[in-house]
Amino acid sequence: MSSSKSQAFDRELKKGSGELLILSVIDAQRRHGYDIGKLIEQRSGGALRFNLASIYPLLSRLEKCGYIKGRWVIEVGRRRRRFYRLTSQGRGALVARRQAWRVFVAAVNRITKGQ
């Protein structure tokens, strides 16, 4: 696979998993967009990087769906930031998406493992 095709494939994988990743990192505590992106990068060992231009539309979509709730906070000595937390509907969506992801990965592994 050429480098450009590989990059396009990687983008599609990220696009399909972005909402699951965001819901997962705000499961334990509220976070702002920049923090969400950095945490995804850190937890993936640098394999997954989301720029802010792609994170904020996902956050907006998740908020419109009722899965997360954003709130503006002015931090001492800093600018204001929008922090996001999971709603009860979001927790249910996260459970369902995690299960669907496990089924998907298991199916792909069954197909791609060496014979």
C-alpha positions in Angstrom: 0.0 0.0 0.0 1.4 3.4 -0.9 2.1 6.0 1.7 -0.8 8.2 0.7 -3.2 5.3 0.7 -1.9 4.2 4.1 -2.4 7.7 5.5 -6.0 7.8 4.0 -6.7 4.4 5.6 -5.3 5.6 9.0 -7.5 8.7 8.8 -10.6 6.6 8.2 -9.8 4.4 11.1 -9.5 7.5 13.3 -12.7 8.9 12.0 -14.6 5.7 12.8 -13.2 5.5 16.3 -13.0 9.2 17.4 -16.3 9.3 19.2 -15.5 6.1 21.2 -12.1 7.5 22.1 -13.5 10.8 23.3 -16.2 9.2 25.3 -13.6 6.8 26.9 -11.2 9.6 28.0 -13.9 11.7 29.6 -15.5 8.7 31.3 -13.6 9.2 34.5 -13.5 13.0 34.7 -14.4 16.1 32.9 -11.8 17.4 30.4 -11.4 20.2 27.8 -10.7 19.6 24.1 -6.9 20.1 24.2 -6.6 17.8 27.2 -8.7 15.1 25.4 -6.4 15.2 22.4 -3.3 15.0 24.5 -4.6 12.1 26.6 -5.6 10.1 23.5 -2.1 10.6 22.1 -0.5 9.7 25.4 -2.6 6.6 26.1 -2.0 5.3 22.5 1.8 5.7 22.9 1.7 8.4 20.2 0.0 6.2 17.6 -3.2 8.2 17.6 -3.1 12.0 17.2 -6.1 14.2 16.8 -5.7 17.8 15.9 -8.0 20.3 17.5 -9.7 21.0 14.2 -11.0 17.4 14.2 -11.7 17.1 18.0 -14.1 20.0 18.3 -16.6 18.9 15.6 -16.7 15.5 17.3 -17.3 17.2 20.7 -20.1 19.3 19.1 -21.7 16.2 17.6 -21.6 14.3 20.9 -23.1 17.2 22.7 -25.9 17.5 20.2 -26.6 13.8 20.7 -26.9 14.3 24.4 -23.9 12.1 25.2 -21.8 14.8 26.7 -22.4 18.2 28.4 -20.1 21.1 28.0 -19.6 23.9 30.4 -17.4 27.0 30.2 -15.0 27.5 33.1 -12.6 30.4 33.7 -9.4 29.0 35.2 -7.4 31.2 37.6 -4.8 33.0 35.6 -5.9 31.4 32.3 -8.5 31.9 29.6 -11.8 30.2 29.7 -12.1 26.6 28.6 -15.0 24.4 27.8 -15.0 21.3 29.9 -17.0 18.2 28.9 -18.4 15.4 31.0 -20.4 12.3 30.1 -24.2 12.3 30.7 -26.1 9.2 31.7 -27.1 8.8 28.1 -23.4 9.1 27.2 -22.5 6.3 29.6 -25.0 4.0 28.0 -23.6 4.9 24.6 -20.1 4.3 25.8 -20.9 0.8 27.1 -22.6 0.0 23.7 -19.8 1.3 21.6 -17.1 -0.5 23.6 -19.0 -3.8 23.1 -19.4 -3.1 19.4 -15.7 -2.3 19.1 -14.7 -5.5 20.9 -16.9 -7.6 18.5 -15.5 -5.7 15.5 -11.8 -6.2 16.6 -12.4 -9.9 17.3 -13.9 -10.3 13.9 -11.0 -8.5 12.2 -8.5 -10.6 14.2 -10.2 -13.8 13.1 -9.9 -12.8 9.5 -6.4 -11.4 9.6 -4.5 -13.8 11.8 -2.0 -16.0 10.1 -3.1 -19.5 9.2 
